Amino acid sequence: MKRFLKYSLIVILVLGISLFIAVKIILGGVEFGGKLEGASLEKAMQSQQYNGDHFVNDPEAIPGNIWVSLQEMRGDEIRKSPEVFPILQPEISDTVGSGLKATWFGHAAVYVEMDGKRIMTDPMLSDLAFPVKMVAPERFNPPPMRAHELPPIDFVTISHDHFDHLDMNSVIELAKDGTIFFVGLGIKAHLQRWEIPDEQIREMDWNESVEIDGFTVHCLPARHYSGRTGMNNSTLWTSWLIESPDHTIYHSGDSGYAPHFKEIGEKFGPIDISFIKVGDYGDDLGWRDIHMHTEFSIEAARDLNSSLLFPIHWGTFALSYHDWFEPINLTVDYASAAGINYVTPKLGETITYGDEINNEYWWKELEAYSTRSDQ
């Protein structure tokens, strides 16, 4: 018996050491990016959002409640569409002229043609939102185009470094054409590890702006968290506003509802199109604090003084515990009640700002099928 216990302890010890080594190897992989250091760390030390060790929300984020989360995990919600969404071929111009067009690529990725520039937000165009397939969230609706199929993109904004927003493979592919990446503090280290040239990276703090080719790119606040190797807040989460001489667009990134939306609206509004996160939320107060429910997404659109709400961050990954169709249904209900103009584009459908809005509620048939299949 003693011999058995001895060997059992040895086996457990070996397995534990092996698991520790495996985790260290995985976390050291290139997809996990780099560390905040050097000039980037010096810049972070000057930021009001950095406390000398990590980035913080103001006020501090509300702690999560694991018991509420566990109860949500046991729910019977339909978290995945029964079929792939309808996908259209995006309208991509050979030459980008004046005007403003936007195409949803799924999740928080939007392709924009705006007054001569091609812009993309959070271009997560891969299938897996984590390097380890066994535990990776997998998209159930493919993007209308992959990164290598896109024309050269002028500007890319990255809201934060979570894998469903910052995709190494897409970034590397887009960088081949000289794309300029606008990122929050600390994220430059990831791109540097992926061998993106420094001259293609603009690393920015909240309320910092960069002018380029007649456009102004503003790095603005959000209320979220960050980290590629854990929830260590090692990089800065952001929202972005881009101004041309004729148009303005805003991307919320991931965020809880907070006063920054109203402050941005008062300073920059009216905003032509606001791309606002409407999905992937939970009932736990800690979750709500950094992932607003859809009703607050509509309040954010009102605060921003948005001429047009373009809902994003739903129907691509099962990252939370609500029905897949709930966010878009609530968007329609709340926006209609609030008198806010909104669009409900299919994947790959191009919306031209200023054109008449003719929304289709195309997901309803899939929703009905989901409900019937679940009964």
Secondary structure by P-SEA (a helix, b strand, c coil): caaaaaaaaaaaaaaaaaaaaaaaaaaacccccccccaaaaaaaaacccccccccccccccccccaaaaaaaaaccccccccccccccccccccccccbbbbbbccccbbbbbcccbbbbccccccccccccccccccccccccccccccccccbbbbcccccccccaaaaaaaaccbbbbbbcccaaaaaaaaccccccbbbbcccbbbbcccbbbbbbbbbbcccccccccccccbbbbbbcccbbbbbbccccccaaaaaaaacccccccccccccccccccccccccccaaaaaaaaaaacccbbbbcccccccccccccaaaaaaaaaaaaaabbbbbbccccccccccccccccccaaaaaaaaaaaac
